[in-house]
Amino acid sequence: LEPVLSELVRRFPQLPLSVDTVKGVTARRALELGAWAVNDVSGLRLDPTIAEACADHHAGLVLMHSRGTVSEMATYQHAEYRDVVTDVVAELRRSVAVAEACGVPRARVVVDPGLGFAKTPEQSVEVLRGLPALVALGCPVMVGPSRKRFLGALTGKDVAARDPATAAACVTAFWLGASLFRVHAVAPVKEALAVAHAVRDA
């Protein structure tokens, strides 16, 4: 990662760069090299020192909801919830509390419901519908529906053909309060969100 990150920082000094990792040592090295934020798909469950690194560097921190180990996160092994929206919000609230205890102010924390991570397609749809409860935590909400299995279950499309469904999911999330979007195909999502922004702001 180091040579790539260093070159990106050199070529695009004004571009905010985030690094995905669940390891505090990797987070700290990336921030030292100029990364702007760290995205932790474990929500600080696996290594809370990521938050300490972000606090020391005044960096942003994205906390995604997931369960289990790195190898289990994308499976349904831990997809058992009393109420998926309530449980996801409660678990992310704990992650935010850990971040704040480590010195990361809430203003630098983003939460991500982890669509498709330890969630069945039906649960991912329910979490998407329940985004207002996550918005109520007071942190910006990021969603990453791009080409996920739940979109395949809804549309019957293979991975490469899920970009229209991804755009629809992002617009839905936007209307429900999300403000950040992780996608593979940027252009169609950008266009869809431009329309949604125009309608909302008209």
C-alpha angles and dihedrals in degrees: 000000000000100000092044094048092046092052093047090052090049095048098039107029093164095049115103107233126197128193125209113221142135093204125091095210091054091047092052094048092048092050091048088055093053108274111154099208144006124228111207112191089191094058090232092303094119102038121007090185086083086075091051090054091050091048092050092051097038087238133155121258127206113201115198124193116240140135134222131015125323090267092049101044097087093047131080092242092113099028095121116119137164087215114353097211095045092045095047091050092048093049093048090048087058090049091052090050090053090050092050092047088055091053104265108133116228089242088070096047126097123187126213122192091215100234108210094012110117087338132109118228089261091051092049090054090048091050090049090051090048097053094118088069089056093045087057089069086077098239126111110265122228123193128196107191094143112145091331124165093252089062089051090051091051098045106024088231127140119243096266092053098052100090095100090051089047090055090049091050091050093050089048090050091047091055089049093052109275116140105179127056131193111204142157099217104047101179101063093043091048090052093047092049091047089060092046091050092049093051093047094047098041 
